[in-house]
């Protein structure tokens, strides 16, 4: 196997893996300890030894660029359950008191309010942007 790239976020590593597999690459993801002091890991993507490394890198980089554009520049997630202390990811401005999606009054960085739902299986409170319940693993309703 040849090392393709390191990615810090597991969701992005999975997205790149799917894009490469759609282009007929065999991909494996492993983890490495990036910083032993804070237990931070990095996800390493590997492809077969015979695969074209440069083309795979272009596919991966294009996929990461498209993902960054689609998700925006790190939209601040404001959890309706824990609004106190939530700060803008861009400038650190307090977003306490905001009640609907918008932009930071200080720097204009986007944020979104995430409400809560009750899990249909265990009745636990679950953040509105979760696809599965954190407590029991049940699927959350599609229309949330």
Phi, psi and omega in degrees: 000147176243140184287128182263304182195161173254139178224134184279334184256126183298325180296317179293323177299320179292322179295316178295318178302314180298319179295319179292318179295328176293338177262021175068027172267146171266123187235139172236146176243128173238172176240150174229148177281113183277324181218104183293341182285328178241012176061033180277132181250159174234144181263126184252126177262133181238144174235165182301151181301325183277351185286153179284104185296317183295317178294319178298320178297318179297318178298313180297315180294321177296319179297317178296320179295317179295322178295319179296320179292318183293323184267354181081175184277067177066058181305130179289129180263117179256107181284119182299337179284334185225057183294322182301129177088355179287129182239151177300134179293333184279311189237351179086004179297139179290127178261012178302135179095350178287138185242351178215161180305148179181209180235147180303130180296339183273313187238351179086003179293137183289148172220161176222143179272131179246115179280191178236154177232164173260132178295131180292339183268316186242357177067018178280150175286129184229134176306141186297343179262007176277141178270336177229156179289132180290338185273311187243349178085004180290148176293137175274154181301144180296327188272029177266000000 
